[in-house]
Amino acid sequence: MPGLPHRSEVPSLRTGSSPSSALNRVGAFLSRRRWLRPTPDTPVQWVQPRPPVTTPGGGRDVLLDGFSAGGGAGGSGTGFYLLRDDLLHPVLGGNKVRKLDALLPELVDQGATHLVTCGGAQSAHLAAVAVAGAELGLRTHLLVRGEAPKIPSGYHLVTRMYGSEVLYVTRSEYAVREAMLATRVEALRRAQPEAQVAVIPEGGGQPSALLGLIRLAHCLAATGAGPEAAAAVGQPGAAASPLGVAGRQAPLQGGGGAGPGRGPQPPVVGLPGLPAPLTTPYRIVVDSGTGTAAIGLALGVAVLGLPWTVLGIMLAGDLPYYQSQQEQLVRGFMDLYGRELYGEDLGCSDLISSDAAAGTGAPESGFGAAPRLPLRWLPRRVPRSFGKVLPGEVEACRQVARWCGVGLDPIYSLAAWELCCGGAEGGGGGQEGAGAGAPAASVGTSRAPMESGRAEAKGEHGGDGRDAGGGSSQGEGPLVMLHGGGALGLHGLAQRYPDRF
């Protein structure tokens, strides 16, 4: 595979001449906004390797599939980092809350009193809008694809409990979403002339939704832990560190195992933050439906000039779909916020070239948005149509839950977990099969070609393979999984696949 260009050959979207100046400028930009969440932080944990096990009956260990002592993620050689965004809200968690973090307050500031949006029966987006809208005193009108289930459960139960109005739409009508939403808005305005109606697209994929992910990137960069935290999870004799979820002290690897008065070695250890975030080339893995979370996080990495790369796992579409999402969202973001972020003398046209963003040519001036983000689109390890659950994947989620207390779902978060476990063995730090020069896209990619050919080398890199914002173009950095939530979706899956539960 041809070598990638050196990062200095590609212009940067960074907002400052140094990491500290970029942090200050982006921080000032973020401070002028109102937010749904009072703080942007998320619990940071370290997932330690599990000793090899044999499943009942001698079957394959579907939990880690080779992720055991001796594998490694980047420098420490023994695990990966976990960002627990699934714990952001007592009812909801994950990237849906991040997307609404700035979006809903902006709509309120614009005078909105009613929200209209749409999704499937087990849509986490619908549930998030219902709950957050109720918390802000907004009326929510939620259009659900298909028929009403006999027994509402999971996200749909939350939607029914918190939503102001839940309407079921035929699949043929839902297929033309824009017309469907416009019809509902018109009917609402006729019935309530005083209503100020705002429409949120399916999945929350709109430019202002990127702000919450930029806020997360800024928080991780500004509040990271020192290098000693990385040494603590990779070297014997480390001091204890608080476990983010339970709030208890836990010995780190080598700090003492089981013994009198001491419990077994915990598989997940809490950390105060990502170690040395301004200099460590982290690879952040994001399972992607609409792709908004991965795009927003990568944009945050770019404007801050961080040496990170975002790996977006394509779950609901092919590469052209995600490239189109990337171009439209970043272009829309720069239209709305470019001048405020970069200065009055620099507008969207100076930052983005449509031809370059689409990968069809060189920009006449400025930057092309899509190929310039530090973002790689990867196929899932075993490709399938969206929503399909393969045999053994529910069991894999059960094994993870029983082993370390982290809840996963087989449609979204298991895909990111698989990549981190597989990449920890085969993609980090010069492990066999992926040398120091191996591109990031080679880590944890599918073992079978996808129908559209998007598993080809160029496709996996999401354009021309170039980097931006200082993102690492090689597969050497520690892996970080952004846990986007989704556990309530298990309720709906249990109705579809009762035998697997």
Secondary structure, 3 states (H helix, E strand, C coil): CCCCCCHHHCCCCCCCCCHHHHHHHHHHHHHCCCCCCCCCCCCEEEECCCCCCCCHHHCCCCCCCCCCCCCCCCCCCCCEEEECHHHCCCCCCCHHHHHHHHHHHHHHHCCCCEEEEEECCCCHHHHHHHHHHHHCCCEEEEEEECCCCCCCCHHHHHHHHHCCEEEEECHHHHCCHHHHHHHHHHHHHHHCCCCCEEECCHHHCCHHHHHHHHHHHHHHHHCCECHHHHHHCCCCCCCCEECCCCCCEECCCCCCCCECCECCCCCEEEECCCECCCCCCCEEEEEECCCHHHHHHHHHHHHHCCCCEEEEEECCCCHHHHHHHHHHHHHHHHHHHHHHHHCCCCCHHHHCCHHHHCCCCCCCCCCCHHHHCCEEEEECCCCCCCCCCCCCHHHHHHHHHHHHCCCCCCCCHHHHHHHHHHHHHHCCCCCCCCCCCCEHHHCCCCCCCCCCCCCCHHHHCCCCCCCCCCCCCECCCCEEEECCCCCCHHHHHHHHCHHHC
